[in-house]
Amino acid sequence: MRHSTGRHRRTRTLSLAAAVAVASGAGGVYLGLSDGGAEAASATVTVSTAAQLESAVKNASAGTTIQVRGGTYTPSATLKSTANGTGSARITLQAYGSEKVRIDGSKLPEGSWLAGIYGDYWTVQNLTFQNSPAQGFVATSSVGGVFKNLVTADNGDSGFTLRGDGTTGNLVQNLDSHGNYDPAGHGQNADGIAVKFGSGTGNRITGARLFNNSDDGLDLWQFSSPVTVEHTWAFGNGRNRWGDSAFEGNGNGFKLGGGGASVAHVVNDNAAWDNTLHGFTENSNTGAIALNRNTAYANAETGFYFATGKARAARNLAVGNKKGLSELGASTVSAANNWDGGVATPSLRSTDATTVYGARKADGSLPATAFLTTGSTTIGATMN
């Protein structure tokens, strides 16, 4: 895979106009903004047009809540903000109530991201970002972000990205990221979720479904601090679904490094299946990656590929991967996995993946499924 690096400088909130009026579809709500160093008072703005949405994101300040009415929005420019919330006055961008909101990038200029956040303490939830010419949603050098119950689909590069130094304490929860494909790179860059080109501790991904992307499900390329990944499924990645005669997508389920970073990511209770390369791979990361109770099933290469680093693998399950259960180097610590001596391989209750595409539960968590479950309390992913 080829990647392009870039410098990302943290931009702090600048002075804003004294007040910006944003008319809403519900009678008009006015958002007061700070015009100096003082924090703005909490304010809620409800938007119902793309222009209102662009303005509200651009002019948000600490304490702002932006509520987006149901429908499809096609902004003319990247939704971008350099504003910072605080731990006690977050900036929130969310759907209005239970209404369904799709933010669609099909009218953006070539190469544009659909959304770019360059600030701290944002909550973004219950929204779909789709059809961007490039990345769907990107948070750069963000601290304390909560990105929850999002869909990033059919974008022209990775669906969801965390990047930049100072990327610290972010939570990505219950993300669905699928169908992302970069035609300019013939599929070699578009991952479901990418945490790359940066550093910062305390970042966690949980409850994601990363599927049918042109490159990898998860990519941690050149991110030099540990990331925790749990209860996440990566499947069907790397297949040429776009009729690209020069297709170059990789197709790992979980790509846990690369580009020279040596870092001990934590990877617990995840599943990878039907990917065109490995289920789980260090991708040249020599750090002590911890892998516990993961399942790799029916991937085209190896279930677990950790041939050069110091990974620590325990209680993982590999079944039906075409080029073997695992490939481990001399420095890998392996115990109680089903490829280790004396460890039985439990039977899978189901190999029918139909239910994994089902609707999420009311709280946004993964759908109930028997797929790849075993009933074991000691080995393999729990699939929840």
C-alpha positions in Angstrom: 0.0 0.0 0.0 1.2 3.5 -0.8 0.5 6.3 1.6 1.1 10.0 1.5 2.3 11.8 4.6 1.5 15.3 5.6 2.1 17.7 8.4 -1.0 18.6 10.5 -0.6 21.7 12.7 -3.1 22.0 15.6 -5.1 25.2 15.1 -6.7 26.6 18.2 -10.0 28.5 18.1 -9.8 32.0 16.7 -12.0 35.0 17.4 -15.4 34.6 15.7 -18.1 37.0 14.7 -20.0 38.5 17.6 -23.2 36.7 16.6 -24.3 34.5 13.8 -28.0 33.9 13.2 -28.9 30.5 11.9 -32.5 30.0 10.8 -33.9 26.6 11.4 -36.8 24.7 10.0 -38.4 24.8 13.4 -39.1 28.5 13.8 -35.5 29.9 13.9 -32.9 29.3 16.5 -30.1 31.8 17.1 -26.6 30.7 18.0 -24.6 33.3 19.9 -20.8 33.0 19.4 -17.9 34.4 21.4 -16.0 37.3 19.9 -13.1 37.1 22.3 -11.2 34.7 24.5 -14.1 34.0 26.8 -16.1 30.8 26.3 -19.5 31.2 24.8 -22.5 30.2 26.8 -24.1 26.9 25.9 -26.4 27.2 22.8 -28.4 24.9 20.7 -29.0 25.4 17.0 -31.3 23.3 14.8 -30.5 23.2 11.1 -32.5 22.0 8.1 -30.5 23.1 5.0 -27.0 22.4 3.8 -26.1 26.0 4.1 -27.2 26.2 7.7 -25.3 23.1 8.5 -22.1 24.4 6.9 -22.4 27.7 8.8 -23.2 26.0 12.1 -20.2 23.7 12.0 -17.9 26.5 10.9 -19.0 28.9 13.7 -19.5 26.4 16.6 -17.8 27.2 19.9 -17.5 25.6 23.3 -21.0 24.5 24.5 -22.7 24.5 21.1 -25.1 21.7 20.2 -26.0 21.4 16.5 -29.1 19.4 15.8 -29.6 18.3 12.2 -33.2 17.6 11.1 -33.9 14.4 9.1 -33.1 14.3 5.4 -30.2 14.3 3.0 -27.7 17.2 3.0 -25.4 18.0 0.1 -22.9 20.6 1.3 -20.9 22.7 -1.2 -17.8 22.6 0.9 -16.1 20.5 3.5 -17.8 20.7 6.9 -14.8 22.1 8.7 -14.2 23.5 12.2 -11.1 24.5 14.2 -13.1 25.2 17.4 -12.4 23.5 20.7 -14.9 22.4 23.2 -13.9 21.7 26.8 -14.6 18.7 29.1 -17.5 20.6 30.6 -18.7 22.4 27.5 -18.4 20.0 24.6 -19.3 20.8 21.0 -22.0 18.4 19.8 -23.1 17.6 16.2 -26.0 15.2 16.0 -29.2 14.1 14.4 -32.3 15.8 15.8 -34.0 13.2 18.0 -34.3 9.9 16.2 -34.5 11.4 12.8 -32.3 9.9 10.0 -29.7 12.2 8.6 -27.4 11.6 5.6 -24.7 14.1 4.8 -23.8 13.5 1.2 -20.6 14.6 -0.5 -21.6 14.1 -4.1 -21.5 17.9 -4.8 -18.1 18.5 -3.3 -15.1 19.4 -5.5 -12.7 16.6 -6.4 -10.4 15.6 -3.6 -12.5 17.2 -0.8 -13.2 15.6 2.5 -16.8 15.5 3.6 -16.1 16.5 7.2 -12.9 17.7 8.9 -12.7 18.5 12.6 -9.5 20.1 14.0 -10.6 20.6 17.5 -11.0 19.0 20.9 -14.0 17.7 22.9 -16.4 17.2 20.0 -19.3 14.7 20.2 -20.5 13.6 16.7 -23.3 11.0 16.7 -26.2 9.4 14.9 -25.2 10.7 11.4 -24.3 9.1 8.0 -21.4 10.5 6.0 -21.5 9.2 2.4 -20.4 9.7 -1.2 -17.4 12.0 -0.5 -14.9 12.5 -3.3 -12.2 11.6 -0.7 -12.3 10.8 3.1 -15.7 10.7 4.7 -15.0 12.0 8.2 -11.6 13.1 9.5 -10.6 14.3 13.0 -7.1 15.7 13.2 -5.1 16.0 16.5 -8.4 15.7 18.4 -8.5 15.4 22.2 -11.5 13.8 24.0 -13.6 13.2 20.9 -16.7 11.0 21.1 -17.7 9.6 17.7 -20.7 7.4 18.2 -23.4 5.6 16.1 -22.0 6.9 12.8 -22.1 5.4 9.3 -19.3 6.3 6.8 -20.2 4.7 3.4 -19.2 4.8 -0.2 -16.6 7.5 0.2 -13.6 8.1 -2.2 -11.1 7.2 0.5 -11.2 5.9 4.1 -14.6 6.2 5.7 -13.5 7.4 9.1 -10.0 8.7 10.1 -8.2 9.8 13.2 -4.8 11.3 12.5 -2.1 13.7 13.6 0.0 14.1 16.7 -1.9 14.9 19.9 -4.8 12.5 18.9 -5.6 11.6 22.5 -8.5 10.1 24.4 -10.9 9.6 21.5 -13.7 7.0 21.5 -15.1 5.6 18.2 -18.2 3.6 19.2 -20.6 1.6 17.0 -19.3 2.8 13.6 -20.5 1.2 10.4 -18.0 1.9 7.6 -18.4 0.1 4.3 -18.1 0.4 0.6 -15.3 2.9 0.7 -13.1 2.9 -2.4 -10.5 5.4 -3.8 -10.7 5.3 -7.6 -7.6 7.5 -7.9 -5.5 4.9 -6.0 -7.3 1.9 -7.5 -8.5 1.0 -4.1 -5.2 0.9 -2.3 -6.0 3.5 0.4 -9.7 3.3 1.3 -10.1 1.6 4.7 -13.1 1.3 6.9 -11.4 3.1 9.7 -7.8 4.5 9.7 -5.9 5.7 12.7 -2.7 6.8 11.1 0.2 9.3 10.7 0.1 10.5 14.3 0.4 9.7 18.0 -1.6 10.0 21.2 -2.7 7.7 24.0 -6.2 6.6 25.1 -7.8 6.1 21.8 -10.4 3.3 21.6 -12.5 1.7 18.9 -15.4 -0.5 20.0 -18.5 -2.1 18.3 -17.5 -1.3 14.7 -18.5 -3.1 11.5 -15.9 -2.5 8.9 -16.8 -4.3 5.7 -16.6 -4.4 1.9 -14.0 -1.6 1.8 -11.4 -1.6 -1.1 -8.4 -1.7 1.2 -8.4 -2.8 4.8 -11.1 -3.0 7.5 -8.9 -1.3 10.1 -5.5 0.4 9.4 -3.1 1.7 12.1 -0.3 2.7 9.7 2.3 5.0 11.3 0.4 5.6 14.5 3.0 5.4 17.2 0.9 5.2 20.3 -1.2 2.2 21.5 -4.8 2.0 20.2 -7.4 -0.3 21.8 -9.7 -2.2 19.4 -12.4 -4.4 20.8 -15.8 -6.0 19.9 -15.2 -5.0 16.2 -15.9 -7.0 13.0 -13.9 -6.7 9.8 -15.1 -8.7 6.8 -15.2 -8.7 3.0 -12.4 -6.2 2.6 -10.1 -6.0 -0.4 -12.4 -7.5 -3.0 -12.7 -5.6 -6.3 -16.4 -4.7 -6.3 -16.0 -1.7 -8.6 -14.8 -3.3 -11.9 -11.4 -1.6 -11.6 -9.0 -3.4 -14.0 -6.0 -2.0 -12.2 -7.3 -2.7 -8.7 -4.7 -2.6 -5.9 -6.7 -2.9 -2.7 -5.0 -5.0 0.1 -7.8 -6.6 2.1 -6.6 -7.3 5.6 -9.2 -7.4 8.3 -7.0 -5.7 11.0 -3.8 -4.1 9.8 -2.1 -3.3 13.1 0.8 -1.1 12.1 3.3 -0.3 9.3 5.6 2.4 8.2 8.2 1.9 10.9 6.1 2.4 14.1 6.8 -0.1 16.9 3.8 0.0 19.2 1.9 -2.3 21.5 -1.7 -2.0 20.3 -4.4 -3.9 22.3 -6.7 -6.0 20.2 -9.4 -7.9 22.2 -12.6 -9.8 21.2 -12.7 -9.0 17.5 -13.5 -11.0 14.4 -12.2 -11.0 10.9 -13.6 -13.1 8.1 -13.7 -13.3 4.3 -11.0 -10.7 3.8 -8.7 -11.1 0.8 -5.4 -11.1 2.8 -4.9 -11.8 6.5 -7.5 -11.7 9.3 -5.1 -10.0 11.7 -1.6 -8.8 10.8 1.2 -6.8 12.5 2.1 -5.4 9.0 5.8 -5.1 10.1 5.0 -3.6 13.5 7.6 -5.0 15.9 5.9 -3.9 19.1 4.3 -6.2 21.7 0.8 -6.2 20.2 -1.6 -7.9 22.6 -4.2 -10.1 21.0 -6.8 -11.8 23.2 -9.9 -13.8 22.2 -10.1 -12.9 18.6 -11.4 -15.0 15.7 -10.2 -15.3 12.2 -12.3 -17.3 9.8 -12.1 -18.0 6.0 -9.7 -15.3 5.1 -7.8 -15.7 1.9 -4.3 -15.7 3.5 -3.4 -16.4 7.1 -5.7 -16.0 10.1 -3.0 -14.4 12.3 0.2 -13.1 10.7 2.8 -12.0 13.2 6.1 -13.1 11.7 8.5 -10.4 12.8 7.4 -8.7 16.0 6.9 -9.3 19.6 3.2 -9.9 19.6 1.5 -11.6 22.6 -1.4 -13.8 21.5 -3.6 -15.7 23.8 -7.0 -17.6 23.5 -7.4 -16.7 19.8 -9.3 -18.9 17.3 -8.4 -19.4 13.7 -10.6 -21.6 11.4 -10.7 -22.2 7.7 -8.1 -19.6 6.6 -6.7 -20.6 3.2 -3.0 -20.3 4.0 -3.0 -21.4 7.6 -4.2 -20.6 11.0 -1.2 -18.5 12.0 2.3 -17.5 11.0 4.4 -16.4 14.0 7.9 -15.3 14.4 10.4 -16.5 17.1 9.7 -13.4 19.3 5.9 -13.9 19.4 4.5 -15.3 22.6 1.7 -17.7 21.9 -0.4 -19.5 24.5 -3.9 -21.1 24.6 -4.6 -20.4 21.0 -6.1 -23.2 18.9 -2.9 -23.5 16.9 -1.0 -24.2 20.1 -0.3 -27.8 21.2 -3.0 -29.4 23.3 -5.7 -26.7 22.6 -8.9 -28.0 21.1 -10.7 -26.1 18.3 -14.3 -25.7 19.4 -17.1 -26.1 16.9 -18.7 -23.0 15.4 -22.4 -22.8 16.0 -23.0 -21.1 12.7 -21.1 -20.1 9.6 -24.1 -18.2 8.1 -23.2 -14.5 8.2 -26.6 -13.2 7.3 -27.4 -11.8 10.7 -24.3 -9.8 11.0 -25.7 -7.3 8.5 -28.9 -6.8 10.6 -30.0 -3.7 12.3 -28.1 -2.7 15.4 -29.7 -2.8 18.8 -31.5 0.2 20.2 -28.4 1.4 21.9 -26.4 1.2 18.7 -24.5 -2.0 19.7 -23.8 -4.9 17.3 -26.7 -7.1 16.3 -27.3 -10.4 18.0 -25.8 -13.3 16.0 -24.8 -16.9 16.4 -22.3 -16.5 13.6 -18.8 -17.7 14.6 -19.9 -18.2 18.2 -18.8 -21.4 19.9 -20.2 -21.2 23.4 -16.6 -21.3 24.8 -15.8 -19.1 27.7 -12.1 -19.4 27.1 -11.3 -19.0 23.4 -12.4 -17.0 20.4 -14.5 -13.8 20.0 -17.8 -13.6 21.8 -19.3 -11.9 18.7 -21.0 -9.2 20.8 
